[in-house]
Amino acid sequence: MARASSTTELAEKIAWHCALFMAIMLVLSCCESSDGGGFMGQVTQPRNVNKPCDEIYVVKEGETLHTISEKCGDPYIVEQNPHINDPDDVFPGLVIKITPFKNR
């Protein structure tokens, strides 16, 4: 009978340690920054700062032609992409041609 009680005690200890581990992981995930950058004071490189866009650009979630135009420096996106019939109908995954204004 001693073996059954030691097995139960071992199972309870393991369960307690698993619960403690899960609580620590939950606390750590709350401390992580929302932009995926550094963790608790770590220095990270800024994202997309003056990064030129590729000539072929794939639209991402939440982007509009206006935001892409500002980001990439191309005010003539609609003129360069005849497959865009409605500038308001832009969706994630749409492939467009970018020609930055400074390269013209």
N, C-alpha and C positions, 0 to 999 in steps of 0.2 A: 504494500500500500504506500510505502514511502516513495516508491518510484513514481507513482501517479501524482502525488502532491509536488514532487520536484519538477515534473513535466509541466504541471499547471503553473508553478511559480516561474519557470523559465518562459512559458508562453506569455504570462502577464508582464514580465520584464521586457520581452521583445516588443509587445504591444505598446508599452509605455515609451520605449525608446523610439519606436516608429512615430508615435503621436508627437513626441518632442521634436523629432526631425521635421515632420510636416509643419509644425508651428514655426520653427526657425525658417524654413523655406518660405512660408507665407510672409513673415516679417521682412525677410530679405527681398522678396519680390515687390513689396510695397515701397521699399527704399530705392529701388531702381528708377532711374529717370525715364520719363515717358517717351523721350525722343530716341531711346536706344543708345544714347551717348554714355558718358562716363558713369561710374558708380561711386557715390559718396566722396566727391571731391577729386576724382581722377581727372586729369587734363586730357581732352580729346581734340582731335582736329575738327575744325568746322566743316560742315557738309555743304557741298555745292556752292562754295564761295568763288565767284567768277569762273566757274567751270564752264567751258564752252560746250554747247550741245553738239551732238553728232549730226551729220547731214541727214541721216534717217533717224527719226524720233518716234518712239512709241508712247502714246498718251497714257498717263497713269490715272488712278482713281482720284477724283476731285479736281482735276485740272480742266481749265478752259483754254480756248485759243488765246484769250487775252493774257492769262498767266504764263502760258508757254511763250508767247510773243515777248513778254517782259523778261522772262528767264533766259531766253535764247537770243534776244536781240534781233528778231525777225518780224518787222511790222507787216509783212506781206505774205503771211502763211496761206490765206485763202486763195490768193492769186497763184501761188506756186503749187497748189494741190487741187486740181480740177475735180477730184473725186469727193471733195467736201461740198455738198450742195447747200447745206444749211449750217452756218457757223455756230448755231446754238445746239446742234445735234452732234456733239463730240462725245465719244465714249472711251472707256479704258480699253487699250489694245489697238486703237486706231493708229495706223502707221502714216506719218506725214513727213514731207521733205522740209528741212530747215535750211535757210540760207541767211546766216547772220548779216545784218545791215553793214557792219564794218568790213565785210569781205566783198562787197559789191563794188 
